[in-house]
């Protein structure tokens, strides 16, 4: 959408509230913020059009669904110019849930979620190692996630 994005206090309050609970109804959120549900709807639509809000996510306990392994993988590229090509290939691997282009030792850092160690081994050996441009990888298995939170974008309402 063309034009400059100007977020005001209400926009930030809406974003903060929905980051905390994306399932809240527009009417309930409007009551909490002392505006109409229609105002919330219009603001959310504007935020979506500008690409600030890119959808909503359901927060699921993956362990309850049988996903017992979370690992982080540092990737060394043969050349940093291969990032876009390698990223495109990595996106095809469904177990990879996050990918970042980084500074430091690794060119890329990714998060992978698997049901078990055999699935992780398959991803690491049969999937990652076949991608042209990856020189080598270093894997870290997560033993526990202490917390996972969103950035606080606005003071509590």
Protein Blocks (a to p, Z undefined) as FASTA:
>chain_A
ZZjddddfklmmmmmmmmmmmmbcfklmmmmnopafklmmmmmmmmmmnomagcdcdddd
fklnopabdcddddddfblklmmmmmmmmmmpmklmbdcddehjbfbdcddddfblmlmm
mmmmmmmmmpghiabdcddddfbdfbdcdddfbdcZZ
